[in-house]
Amino acid sequence: MGLLCQSPDFREENQDIPVCNARYPKLRTCYKRISSSVCLKPRRNMTGLEIARIDVFQVDLPYAGGVYRLSGGRNYTSFDATIVRITTQNGLEGWGESTPFGSTFVASHALGVRAGIAEIAPKLIGLDPRRVDRINDAMDAALIGHAHAKTAIDVACWDIFGKSVGLPVCELLGGRTDARLPIISSIPVDDPEAMRKNVADHRKRGYKGHSVKIGGEPAADAARIAASLADKQHDEFFIVDANGGLSVEIALRMLRLLPDGLDFILKAPCPTWRECLSLRRRTDIPMSIDELATDEVSIVQLVADDAAESIGLKVSKTGGLTRCRRVRDIALAAGYTTSVQETTGSDIAFAAIVHLGQTVPVRSLRCILESREMVTLKTADGAFDVHDGYISAPTTPGLGIEPRLDVLGEPVASYD
């Protein structure tokens, strides 16, 4: 027996399908009532949410501390941000950001973001941005790799998805945990006492976690670590981040120079997988992988090699929230502690960090990074206030941000 509606339009289009038996008048009435929204033959219906236009904006984000120093002599004074606005046929807008940490942090650079978008954007016109996996399929078909070029588009699609159903992005990514998210500081390379003071300043603001950068010189780095941890409180945690700037030899020499009893996680010590594994076999310091954990495949390899205890999950390094969601799930299944971060970025990038971080179970979340603190330019408004070193995702639909169009200026490129 088939239970199908009795509307004339439905019968005309589906003559080969049996209808409700006369013995079930209530069911017949019910299905007739919903016939306008049910059809068993697939149709290509336009929802009004198809992508109609993609606009690209460029802004420079000055570093708030003057010069940001990383290992290997890498210095940064500003960051080149690409911000994307996707507009649907019914006028709904979604926003995303991709801001590489210069061109020497991972395999990405700002000009490459915009060049990649030029390849990708025309292929997305007319697609439904809510079908985020299909959007990523289309981006991959248009351009192999170049995750940083796909990030802003992917995040903008999630923003539209949330707005279209009246839900914040974190609910669509798996649901919020309702826990406050701890913020971690970012302490750039400096002389030891300056780094100690920087940690103390963040401690006064309620920060419980501190990411201490080191520069690749064994004695100097040992002194930086010791000074930064000198006033460590019982409820604080420290990450020592080399950003892939150490050889195995340099790392071992540095670790041997440290005082006994220092409690920290060593993050991204070496530039290659082989070197990180070699160092891991020679030390009992807990390790975290970041720059080398770029996609689902690398995370699977991380698990197979038992190469670390934790990961740093960066949105733009992975290619956006869609792929970050997959990496998050693999990491959770493997029992890894996870930090949700970004290479750098303004308010729009930070919103994506917060929404993703809000979905990581408390037992597995170490921290999120306050990327806005690194730059002086405010690109959007929203309910993203930090209180005593913690933050929660807003309940407004989508990302919950309102871009400052006067700051963004006119688009540098548009596709429709």
Secondary structure, 3 states (H helix, E strand, C coil): CCCCCCCHHHHHHCCCCCCCCCCCHHHHHHHHHCHHHCCCCCCCCCCCCCEEEEEEEEEEEEECCCCEEEHHHEEECEEEEEEEEEEECCCCEEEEEECCCCCCCCCCCHHHHHHHHHHHHHHCCCCCCCCHHHHHHHHHHHCCCCHHHHHHHHHHHHHHHHHHHCCEHHHHCCCCCCCCEEEEEEECCCCHHHHHHHHHHHHHCCCCEEEEECCCCHHHHHHHHHHHCCCCCCCCEEEEECCCCCCHHHHHHHHHCCCCCCCCEEECCCCCHHHHHHHHHHCCCCEEECCCCCCHHHHHHHHHHCCCCEEEEEHHHHCCHHHHHHHHHHHHHHCCEEEEECCCCCHHHHHHHHHHHCCCCCCCEEEEECHHHHECCCCEEECCCCECCEECCCCCCECCEEECHHHHCCCCEEEC
